Amino acid sequence: MSLPHRVAGNLALDLANTISWRGTDREIDHLVTPADILAWSRAAGLTDGHFAVRPADHKALMKGILDLRLAIGEVGSAIAAGKPSPRAALDIIRDYAAKALRTASLAGRPVSLRFQGIDSIAGAVSWSALDLLRSDELSRLKQCPSDDCRWLFIDRTKNGSRRWCEMSTCGNRAKKQAFRRGPS
């Protein structure tokens, strides 16, 4: 299975976007197995080809990443819609970040967190979510308006005019549909 493009501009949002065609009969979950999660984490630069997860930790890896994906998606969708973030979803993000921090090491200047084991993925994602939630970029968090997409992204255009997750997919599809409908 191929991995989706990383278009969100934020690691945590890229995880939330690992479901394509959400809510349609064409829905594709790109993270069905531990191997899928490891492939995504390599593509996102979190791990390298030498990183492995013991089979005994596969269930915890799947639960952690899928819990975080759902929580980040719920929080991101609420923020993009101008609604309050669901408390339970915020708690999930906080709890994974706190768990990962307990075993993390601090290194470098400026200091960076180095997570251990399966927290190399869940820790990095949860802290990316926390960093976004505390940042000035939060006001630029948007959700693709396409009913069958709903991917989250940071609009980094100068004038805040980005509308689609990707112009080459959802944007072009919307333009074609508008053209077919004709002038209003």
PyMOL commands that place a pseudoatom at each C-alpha (Angstrom):
pseudoatom trace, name=CA, resn=MET, resi=1, chain=A, elem=C, hetatm=0, pos=[0.000, 0.000, 0.000]
pseudoatom trace, name=CA, resn=SER, resi=2, chain=A, elem=C, hetatm=0, pos=[1.328, 3.430, -0.844]
pseudoatom trace, name=CA, resn=LEU, resi=3, chain=A, elem=C, hetatm=0, pos=[1.556, 6.148, 1.750]
pseudoatom trace, name=CA, resn=PRO, resi=4, chain=A, elem=C, hetatm=0, pos=[-0.357, 9.415, 1.343]
pseudoatom trace, name=CA, resn=HIS, resi=5, chain=A, elem=C, hetatm=0, pos=[1.474, 12.619, 0.488]
pseudoatom trace, name=CA, resn=ARG, resi=6, chain=A, elem=C, hetatm=0, pos=[2.566, 14.568, 3.513]
pseudoatom trace, name=CA, resn=VAL, resi=7, chain=A, elem=C, hetatm=0, pos=[0.944, 17.933, 2.795]
pseudoatom trace, name=CA, resn=ALA, resi=8, chain=A, elem=C, hetatm=0, pos=[-0.084, 19.141, 6.246]
pseudoatom trace, name=CA, resn=GLY, resi=9, chain=A, elem=C, hetatm=0, pos=[3.074, 21.010, 7.192]
pseudoatom trace, name=CA, resn=ASN, resi=10, chain=A, elem=C, hetatm=0, pos=[3.057, 19.357, 10.621]
pseudoatom trace, name=CA, resn=LEU, resi=11, chain=A, elem=C, hetatm=0, pos=[3.968, 15.821, 11.671]
pseudoatom trace, name=CA, resn=ALA, resi=12, chain=A, elem=C, hetatm=0, pos=[0.910, 15.320, 13.874]
pseudoatom trace, name=CA, resn=LEU, resi=13, chain=A, elem=C, hetatm=0, pos=[-1.448, 16.516, 11.139]
pseudoatom trace, name=CA, resn=ASP, resi=14, chain=A, elem=C, hetatm=0, pos=[0.311, 14.264, 8.633]
pseudoatom trace, name=CA, resn=LEU, resi=15, chain=A, elem=C, hetatm=0, pos=[-0.532, 11.335, 10.914]
pseudoatom trace, name=CA, resn=ALA, resi=16, chain=A, elem=C, hetatm=0, pos=[-4.173, 12.454, 11.066]
pseudoatom trace, name=CA, resn=ASN, resi=17, chain=A, elem=C, hetatm=0, pos=[-4.152, 12.498, 7.261]
pseudoatom trace, name=CA, resn=THR, resi=18, chain=A, elem=C, hetatm=0, pos=[-3.269, 8.809, 6.920]
pseudoatom trace, name=CA, resn=ILE, resi=19, chain=A, elem=C, hetatm=0, pos=[-6.872, 8.022, 5.994]
pseudoatom trace, name=CA, resn=SER, resi=20, chain=A, elem=C, hetatm=0, pos=[-7.750, 8.865, 2.402]
pseudoatom trace, name=CA, resn=TRP, resi=21, chain=A, elem=C, hetatm=0, pos=[-11.290, 9.365, 1.078]
pseudoatom trace, name=CA, resn=ARG, resi=22, chain=A, elem=C, hetatm=0, pos=[-12.548, 9.460, 4.685]
pseudoatom trace, name=CA, resn=GLY, resi=23, chain=A, elem=C, hetatm=0, pos=[-16.164, 8.415, 5.138]
pseudoatom trace, name=CA, resn=THR, resi=24, chain=A, elem=C, hetatm=0, pos=[-16.676, 7.169, 1.581]
pseudoatom trace, name=CA, resn=ASP, resi=25, chain=A, elem=C, hetatm=0, pos=[-16.886, 3.706, 0.082]
pseudoatom trace, name=CA, resn=ARG, resi=26, chain=A, elem=C, hetatm=0, pos=[-13.364, 4.377, -1.283]
pseudoatom trace, name=CA, resn=GLU, resi=27, chain=A, elem=C, hetatm=0, pos=[-11.865, 5.010, 2.192]
pseudoatom trace, name=CA, resn=ILE, resi=28, chain=A, elem=C, hetatm=0, pos=[-8.293, 3.829, 2.549]
pseudoatom trace, name=CA, resn=ASP, resi=29, chain=A, elem=C, hetatm=0, pos=[-6.611, 3.456, 5.929]
pseudoatom trace, name=CA, resn=HIS, resi=30, chain=A, elem=C, hetatm=0, pos=[-2.881, 3.636, 5.254]
pseudoatom trace, name=CA, resn=LEU, resi=31, chain=A, elem=C, hetatm=0, pos=[-1.936, 2.360, 8.730]
pseudoatom trace, name=CA, resn=VAL, resi=32, chain=A, elem=C, hetatm=0, pos=[-3.478, -1.095, 9.020]
pseudoatom trace, name=CA, resn=THR, resi=33, chain=A, elem=C, hetatm=0, pos=[-0.446, -3.019, 10.256]
pseudoatom trace, name=CA, resn=PRO, resi=34, chain=A, elem=C, hetatm=0, pos=[2.635, -2.342, 12.364]
pseudoatom trace, name=CA, resn=ALA, resi=35, chain=A, elem=C, hetatm=0, pos=[4.660, -2.525, 9.132]
pseudoatom trace, name=CA, resn=ASP, resi=36, chain=A, elem=C, hetatm=0, pos=[2.528, 0.308, 7.698]
pseudoatom trace, name=CA, resn=ILE, resi=37, chain=A, elem=C, hetatm=0, pos=[3.228, 2.441, 10.765]
pseudoatom trace, name=CA, resn=LEU, resi=38, chain=A, elem=C, hetatm=0, pos=[6.947, 1.735, 10.516]
pseudoatom trace, name=CA, resn=ALA, resi=39, chain=A, elem=C, hetatm=0, pos=[6.929, 2.643, 6.802]
pseudoatom trace, name=CA, resn=TRP, resi=40, chain=A, elem=C, hetatm=0, pos=[5.106, 5.897, 7.606]
pseudoatom trace, name=CA, resn=SER, resi=41, chain=A, elem=C, hetatm=0, pos=[7.539, 6.705, 10.419]
pseudoatom trace, name=CA, resn=ARG, resi=42, chain=A, elem=C, hetatm=0, pos=[10.501, 6.169, 8.073]
pseudoatom trace, name=CA, resn=ALA, resi=43, chain=A, elem=C, hetatm=0, pos=[8.903, 8.351, 5.388]
pseudoatom trace, name=CA, resn=ALA, resi=44, chain=A, elem=C, hetatm=0, pos=[8.251, 11.045, 8.020]
pseudoatom trace, name=CA, resn=GLY, resi=45, chain=A, elem=C, hetatm=0, pos=[11.886, 10.914, 9.152]
pseudoatom trace, name=CA, resn=LEU, resi=46, chain=A, elem=C, hetatm=0, pos=[11.118, 9.630, 12.652]
pseudoatom trace, name=CA, resn=THR, resi=47, chain=A, elem=C, hetatm=0, pos=[12.935, 6.335, 12.296]
pseudoatom trace, name=CA, resn=ASP, resi=48, chain=A, elem=C, hetatm=0, pos=[15.430, 4.787, 9.951]
pseudoatom trace, name=CA, resn=GLY, resi=49, chain=A, elem=C, hetatm=0, pos=[15.644, 1.403, 8.265]
pseudoatom trace, name=CA, resn=HIS, resi=50, chain=A, elem=C, hetatm=0, pos=[17.334, -0.090, 11.323]
pseudoatom trace, name=CA, resn=PHE, resi=51, chain=A, elem=C, hetatm=0, pos=[14.468, 0.760, 13.684]
pseudoatom trace, name=CA, resn=ALA, resi=52, chain=A, elem=C, hetatm=0, pos=[12.437, -2.287, 14.652]
pseudoatom trace, name=CA, resn=VAL, resi=53, chain=A, elem=C, hetatm=0, pos=[9.611, -3.037, 17.031]
pseudoatom trace, name=CA, resn=ARG, resi=54, chain=A, elem=C, hetatm=0, pos=[9.499, -6.329, 18.884]
pseudoatom trace, name=CA, resn=PRO, resi=55, chain=A, elem=C, hetatm=0, pos=[6.419, -8.414, 18.033]
pseudoatom trace, name=CA, resn=ALA, resi=56, chain=A, elem=C, hetatm=0, pos=[5.437, -8.188, 21.711]
pseudoatom trace, name=CA, resn=ASP, resi=57, chain=A, elem=C, hetatm=0, pos=[5.116, -4.394, 21.262]
pseudoatom trace, name=CA, resn=HIS, resi=58, chain=A, elem=C, hetatm=0, pos=[3.065, -4.448, 18.028]
pseudoatom trace, name=CA, resn=LYS, resi=59, chain=A, elem=C, hetatm=0, pos=[-0.283, -4.166, 19.814]
pseudoatom trace, name=CA, resn=ALA, resi=60, chain=A, elem=C, hetatm=0, pos=[0.892, -1.184, 21.898]
pseudoatom trace, name=CA, resn=LEU, resi=61, chain=A, elem=C, hetatm=0, pos=[2.345, 0.476, 18.777]
pseudoatom trace, name=CA, resn=MET, resi=62, chain=A, elem=C, hetatm=0, pos=[-0.927, 0.088, 16.875]
pseudoatom trace, name=CA, resn=LYS, resi=63, chain=A, elem=C, hetatm=0, pos=[-3.059, 1.290, 19.790]
pseudoatom trace, name=CA, resn=GLY, resi=64, chain=A, elem=C, hetatm=0, pos=[-0.860, 4.303, 20.466]
pseudoatom trace, name=CA, resn=ILE, resi=65, chain=A, elem=C, hetatm=0, pos=[-0.624, 5.523, 16.903]
pseudoatom trace, name=CA, resn=LEU, resi=66, chain=A, elem=C, hetatm=0, pos=[-4.286, 4.939, 16.078]
pseudoatom trace, name=CA, resn=ASP, resi=67, chain=A, elem=C, hetatm=0, pos=[-5.415, 6.594, 19.356]
pseudoatom trace, name=CA, resn=LEU, resi=68, chain=A, elem=C, hetatm=0, pos=[-3.212, 9.590, 18.567]
pseudoatom trace, name=CA, resn=ARG, resi=69, chain=A, elem=C, hetatm=0, pos=[-4.403, 9.762, 14.958]
pseudoatom trace, name=CA, resn=LEU, resi=70, chain=A, elem=C, hetatm=0, pos=[-8.036, 9.870, 16.050]
pseudoatom trace, name=CA, resn=ALA, resi=71, chain=A, elem=C, hetatm=0, pos=[-7.394, 12.412, 18.832]
pseudoatom trace, name=CA, resn=ILE, resi=72, chain=A, elem=C, hetatm=0, pos=[-5.334, 14.714, 16.595]
pseudoatom trace, name=CA, resn=GLY, resi=73, chain=A, elem=C, hetatm=0, pos=[-7.988, 14.487, 13.892]
pseudoatom trace, name=CA, resn=GLU, resi=74, chain=A, elem=C, hetatm=0, pos=[-10.764, 15.390, 16.340]
pseudoatom trace, name=CA, resn=VAL, resi=75, chain=A, elem=C, hetatm=0, pos=[-8.833, 18.312, 17.831]
pseudoatom trace, name=CA, resn=GLY, resi=76, chain=A, elem=C, hetatm=0, pos=[-7.691, 19.581, 14.427]
pseudoatom trace, name=CA, resn=SER, resi=77, chain=A, elem=C, hetatm=0, pos=[-11.181, 19.387, 12.929]
pseudoatom trace, name=CA, resn=ALA, resi=78, chain=A, elem=C, hetatm=0, pos=[-12.657, 21.254, 15.885]
pseudoatom trace, name=CA, resn=ILE, resi=79, chain=A, elem=C, hetatm=0, pos=[-10.025, 24.004, 15.703]
pseudoatom trace, name=CA, resn=ALA, resi=80, chain=A, elem=C, hetatm=0, pos=[-10.413, 24.362, 11.928]
pseudoatom trace, name=CA, resn=ALA, resi=81, chain=A, elem=C, hetatm=0, pos=[-14.179, 24.730, 12.427]
pseudoatom trace, name=CA, resn=GLY, resi=82, chain=A, elem=C, hetatm=0, pos=[-13.718, 27.324, 15.182]
pseudoatom trace, name=CA, resn=LYS, resi=83, chain=A, elem=C, hetatm=0, pos=[-15.114, 24.992, 17.852]
pseudoatom trace, name=CA, resn=PRO, resi=84, chain=A, elem=C, hetatm=0, pos=[-13.670, 24.008, 21.238]
pseudoatom trace, name=CA, resn=SER, resi=85, chain=A, elem=C, hetatm=0, pos=[-11.303, 21.050, 21.205]
pseudoatom trace, name=CA, resn=PRO, resi=86, chain=A, elem=C, hetatm=0, pos=[-12.765, 17.865, 22.684]
pseudoatom trace, name=CA, resn=ARG, resi=87, chain=A, elem=C, hetatm=0, pos=[-11.318, 17.440, 26.199]
pseudoatom trace, name=CA, resn=ALA, resi=88, chain=A, elem=C, hetatm=0, pos=[-10.970, 13.640, 25.865]
pseudoatom trace, name=CA, resn=ALA, resi=89, chain=A, elem=C, hetatm=0, pos=[-8.922, 14.011, 22.667]
pseudoatom trace, name=CA, resn=LEU, resi=90, chain=A, elem=C, hetatm=0, pos=[-6.662, 16.637, 24.268]
pseudoatom trace, name=CA, resn=ASP, resi=91, chain=A, elem=C, hetatm=0, pos=[-6.158, 14.293, 27.231]
pseudoatom trace, name=CA, resn=ILE, resi=92, chain=A, elem=C, hetatm=0, pos=[-5.045, 11.471, 24.910]
pseudoatom trace, name=CA, resn=ILE, resi=93, chain=A, elem=C, hetatm=0, pos=[-2.437, 13.719, 23.278]
pseudoatom trace, name=CA, resn=ARG, resi=94, chain=A, elem=C, hetatm=0, pos=[-1.223, 14.944, 26.672]
pseudoatom trace, name=CA, resn=ASP, resi=95, chain=A, elem=C, hetatm=0, pos=[-1.055, 11.437, 28.145]
pseudoatom trace, name=CA, resn=TYR, resi=96, chain=A, elem=C, hetatm=0, pos=[1.014, 10.042, 25.248]
pseudoatom trace, name=CA, resn=ALA, resi=97, chain=A, elem=C, hetatm=0, pos=[3.358, 13.039, 25.394]
pseudoatom trace, name=CA, resn=ALA, resi=98, chain=A, elem=C, hetatm=0, pos=[3.812, 12.638, 29.165]
pseudoatom trace, name=CA, resn=LYS, resi=99, chain=A, elem=C, hetatm=0, pos=[4.466, 8.898, 28.868]
pseudoatom trace, name=CA, resn=ALA, resi=100, chain=A, elem=C, hetatm=0, pos=[7.060, 9.437, 26.141]
pseudoatom trace, name=CA, resn=LEU, resi=101, chain=A, elem=C, hetatm=0, pos=[8.763, 12.227, 28.079]
pseudoatom trace, name=CA, resn=ARG, resi=102, chain=A, elem=C, hetatm=0, pos=[9.390, 9.959, 31.076]
pseudoatom trace, name=CA, resn=THR, resi=103, chain=A, elem=C, hetatm=0, pos=[11.900, 7.857, 29.075]
pseudoatom trace, name=CA, resn=ALA, resi=104, chain=A, elem=C, hetatm=0, pos=[13.155, 10.517, 26.645]
pseudoatom trace, name=CA, resn=SER, resi=105, chain=A, elem=C, hetatm=0, pos=[16.647, 11.892, 26.681]
pseudoatom trace, name=CA, resn=LEU, resi=106, chain=A, elem=C, hetatm=0, pos=[17.526, 15.518, 26.093]
pseudoatom trace, name=CA, resn=ALA, resi=107, chain=A, elem=C, hetatm=0, pos=[20.386, 16.262, 23.727]
pseudoatom trace, name=CA, resn=GLY, resi=108, chain=A, elem=C, hetatm=0, pos=[21.895, 19.015, 21.627]
pseudoatom trace, name=CA, resn=ARG, resi=109, chain=A, elem=C, hetatm=0, pos=[21.622, 22.750, 21.554]
pseudoatom trace, name=CA, resn=PRO, resi=110, chain=A, elem=C, hetatm=0, pos=[18.892, 23.799, 21.242]
pseudoatom trace, name=CA, resn=VAL, resi=111, chain=A, elem=C, hetatm=0, pos=[17.748, 20.791, 23.231]
pseudoatom trace, name=CA, resn=SER, resi=112, chain=A, elem=C, hetatm=0, pos=[15.773, 18.164, 21.389]
pseudoatom trace, name=CA, resn=LEU, resi=113, chain=A, elem=C, hetatm=0, pos=[13.848, 15.235, 22.771]
pseudoatom trace, name=CA, resn=ARG, resi=114, chain=A, elem=C, hetatm=0, pos=[15.042, 11.771, 21.812]
pseudoatom trace, name=CA, resn=PHE, resi=115, chain=A, elem=C, hetatm=0, pos=[12.373, 9.194, 22.420]
pseudoatom trace, name=CA, resn=GLN, resi=116, chain=A, elem=C, hetatm=0, pos=[12.987, 5.497, 23.030]
pseudoatom trace, name=CA, resn=GLY, resi=117, chain=A, elem=C, hetatm=0, pos=[11.342, 2.369, 21.577]
pseudoatom trace, name=CA, resn=ILE, resi=118, chain=A, elem=C, hetatm=0, pos=[7.831, 2.729, 20.264]
pseudoatom trace, name=CA, resn=ASP, resi=119, chain=A, elem=C, hetatm=0, pos=[7.785, 6.197, 21.797]
pseudoatom trace, name=CA, resn=SER, resi=120, chain=A, elem=C, hetatm=0, pos=[10.157, 7.163, 18.974]
pseudoatom trace, name=CA, resn=ILE, resi=121, chain=A, elem=C, hetatm=0, pos=[6.961, 7.439, 16.943]
pseudoatom trace, name=CA, resn=ALA, resi=122, chain=A, elem=C, hetatm=0, pos=[4.159, 8.168, 19.445]
pseudoatom trace, name=CA, resn=GLY, resi=123, chain=A, elem=C, hetatm=0, pos=[6.329, 10.562, 21.444]
pseudoatom trace, name=CA, resn=ALA, resi=124, chain=A, elem=C, hetatm=0, pos=[7.398, 12.558, 18.421]
pseudoatom trace, name=CA, resn=VAL, resi=125, chain=A, elem=C, hetatm=0, pos=[3.828, 12.757, 17.117]
pseudoatom trace, name=CA, resn=SER, resi=126, chain=A, elem=C, hetatm=0, pos=[2.268, 13.723, 20.446]
pseudoatom trace, name=CA, resn=TRP, resi=127, chain=A, elem=C, hetatm=0, pos=[4.900, 16.417, 21.065]
pseudoatom trace, name=CA, resn=SER, resi=128, chain=A, elem=C, hetatm=0, pos=[4.414, 17.713, 17.524]
pseudoatom trace, name=CA, resn=ALA, resi=129, chain=A, elem=C, hetatm=0, pos=[0.705, 18.033, 18.321]
pseudoatom trace, name=CA, resn=LEU, resi=130, chain=A, elem=C, hetatm=0, pos=[1.442, 19.856, 21.585]
pseudoatom trace, name=CA, resn=ASP, resi=131, chain=A, elem=C, hetatm=0, pos=[3.895, 22.185, 19.863]
pseudoatom trace, name=CA, resn=LEU, resi=132, chain=A, elem=C, hetatm=0, pos=[1.254, 23.038, 17.255]
pseudoatom trace, name=CA, resn=LEU, resi=133, chain=A, elem=C, hetatm=0, pos=[-1.428, 23.575, 19.899]
pseudoatom trace, name=CA, resn=ARG, resi=134, chain=A, elem=C, hetatm=0, pos=[0.878, 26.066, 21.664]
pseudoatom trace, name=CA, resn=SER, resi=135, chain=A, elem=C, hetatm=0, pos=[2.063, 27.841, 18.511]
pseudoatom trace, name=CA, resn=ASP, resi=136, chain=A, elem=C, hetatm=0, pos=[1.112, 30.951, 16.568]
pseudoatom trace, name=CA, resn=GLU, resi=137, chain=A, elem=C, hetatm=0, pos=[0.405, 28.699, 13.576]
pseudoatom trace, name=CA, resn=LEU, resi=138, chain=A, elem=C, hetatm=0, pos=[-2.681, 27.267, 15.231]
pseudoatom trace, name=CA, resn=SER, resi=139, chain=A, elem=C, hetatm=0, pos=[-4.742, 30.099, 13.746]
pseudoatom trace, name=CA, resn=ARG, resi=140, chain=A, elem=C, hetatm=0, pos=[-3.671, 28.875, 10.291]
pseudoatom trace, name=CA, resn=LEU, resi=141, chain=A, elem=C, hetatm=0, pos=[-4.910, 25.307, 10.811]
pseudoatom trace, name=CA, resn=LYS, resi=142, chain=A, elem=C, hetatm=0, pos=[-7.461, 24.459, 8.130]
pseudoatom trace, name=CA, resn=GLN, resi=143, chain=A, elem=C, hetatm=0, pos=[-9.372, 21.450, 6.901]
pseudoatom trace, name=CA, resn=CYS, resi=144, chain=A, elem=C, hetatm=0, pos=[-9.841, 20.599, 3.251]
pseudoatom trace, name=CA, resn=PRO, resi=145, chain=A, elem=C, hetatm=0, pos=[-13.475, 21.412, 2.417]
pseudoatom trace, name=CA, resn=SER, resi=146, chain=A, elem=C, hetatm=0, pos=[-13.908, 18.427, 0.112]
pseudoatom trace, name=CA, resn=ASP, resi=147, chain=A, elem=C, hetatm=0, pos=[-16.513, 16.155, 1.737]
pseudoatom trace, name=CA, resn=ASP, resi=148, chain=A, elem=C, hetatm=0, pos=[-14.545, 13.030, 0.894]
pseudoatom trace, name=CA, resn=CYS, resi=149, chain=A, elem=C, hetatm=0, pos=[-11.177, 14.374, 2.034]
pseudoatom trace, name=CA, resn=ARG, resi=150, chain=A, elem=C, hetatm=0, pos=[-11.222, 16.489, 5.198]
pseudoatom trace, name=CA, resn=TRP, resi=151, chain=A, elem=C, hetatm=0, pos=[-7.410, 16.418, 5.519]
pseudoatom trace, name=CA, resn=LEU, resi=152, chain=A, elem=C, hetatm=0, pos=[-5.900, 18.922, 7.915]
pseudoatom trace, name=CA, resn=PHE, resi=153, chain=A, elem=C, hetatm=0, pos=[-3.115, 21.343, 7.020]
pseudoatom trace, name=CA, resn=ILE, resi=154, chain=A, elem=C, hetatm=0, pos=[-1.317, 24.511, 8.056]
pseudoatom trace, name=CA, resn=ASP, resi=155, chain=A, elem=C, hetatm=0, pos=[-1.943, 27.372, 5.626]
pseudoatom trace, name=CA, resn=ARG, resi=156, chain=A, elem=C, hetatm=0, pos=[1.441, 29.033, 5.312]
pseudoatom trace, name=CA, resn=THR, resi=157, chain=A, elem=C, hetatm=0, pos=[0.526, 31.237, 2.379]
pseudoatom trace, name=CA, resn=LYS, resi=158, chain=A, elem=C, hetatm=0, pos=[1.327, 34.880, 2.974]
pseudoatom trace, name=CA, resn=ASN, resi=159, chain=A, elem=C, hetatm=0, pos=[-2.304, 35.983, 2.796]
pseudoatom trace, name=CA, resn=GLY, resi=160, chain=A, elem=C, hetatm=0, pos=[-3.834, 32.833, 4.357]
pseudoatom trace, name=CA, resn=SER, resi=161, chain=A, elem=C, hetatm=0, pos=[-5.648, 31.906, 1.144]
pseudoatom trace, name=CA, resn=ARG, resi=162, chain=A, elem=C, hetatm=0, pos=[-4.846, 28.183, 0.860]
pseudoatom trace, name=CA, resn=ARG, resi=163, chain=A, elem=C, hetatm=0, pos=[-8.115, 26.352, 0.641]
pseudoatom trace, name=CA, resn=TRP, resi=164, chain=A, elem=C, hetatm=0, pos=[-7.333, 22.772, -0.371]
pseudoatom trace, name=CA, resn=CYS, resi=165, chain=A, elem=C, hetatm=0, pos=[-5.074, 20.092, 1.071]
pseudoatom trace, name=CA, resn=GLU, resi=166, chain=A, elem=C, hetatm=0, pos=[-3.552, 19.859, -2.406]
pseudoatom trace, name=CA, resn=MET, resi=167, chain=A, elem=C, hetatm=0, pos=[-4.543, 21.871, -5.431]
pseudoatom trace, name=CA, resn=SER, resi=168, chain=A, elem=C, hetatm=0, pos=[-3.498, 18.972, -7.667]
pseudoatom trace, name=CA, resn=THR, resi=169, chain=A, elem=C, hetatm=0, pos=[-6.131, 16.682, -6.150]
pseudoatom trace, name=CA, resn=CYS, resi=170, chain=A, elem=C, hetatm=0, pos=[-9.032, 18.226, -4.246]
pseudoatom trace, name=CA, resn=GLY, resi=171, chain=A, elem=C, hetatm=0, pos=[-8.630, 21.708, -5.726]
pseudoatom trace, name=CA, resn=ASN, resi=172, chain=A, elem=C, hetatm=0, pos=[-8.635, 20.501, -9.326]
pseudoatom trace, name=CA, resn=ARG, resi=173, chain=A, elem=C, hetatm=0, pos=[-11.537, 18.130, -8.655]
pseudoatom trace, name=CA, resn=ALA, resi=174, chain=A, elem=C, hetatm=0, pos=[-13.586, 21.004, -7.196]
pseudoatom trace, name=CA, resn=LYS, resi=175, chain=A, elem=C, hetatm=0, pos=[-12.747, 23.242, -10.168]
pseudoatom trace, name=CA, resn=LYS, resi=176, chain=A, elem=C, hetatm=0, pos=[-13.868, 20.520, -12.595]
pseudoatom trace, name=CA, resn=GLN, resi=177, chain=A, elem=C, hetatm=0, pos=[-17.130, 20.042, -10.693]
pseudoatom trace, name=CA, resn=ALA, resi=178, chain=A, elem=C, hetatm=0, pos=[-17.779, 23.798, -10.699]
pseudoatom trace, name=CA, resn=PHE, resi=179, chain=A, elem=C, hetatm=0, pos=[-17.064, 23.956, -14.440]
pseudoatom trace, name=CA, resn=ARG, resi=180, chain=A, elem=C, hetatm=0, pos=[-19.533, 21.111, -15.105]
pseudoatom trace, name=CA, resn=ARG, resi=181, chain=A, elem=C, hetatm=0, pos=[-22.228, 22.912, -13.091]
pseudoatom trace, name=CA, resn=GLY, resi=182, chain=A, elem=C, hetatm=0, pos=[-21.708, 26.024, -15.175]
pseudoatom trace, name=CA, resn=PRO, resi=183, chain=A, elem=C, hetatm=0, pos=[-22.148, 29.673, -14.177]
pseudoatom trace, name=CA, resn=SER, resi=184, chain=A, elem=C, hetatm=0, pos=[-24.388, 30.346, -11.174]
for i in range(1, 184): cmd.bond("trace and resi %d" % i, "trace and resi %d" % (i + 1))
show_as sticks, trace
zoom trace
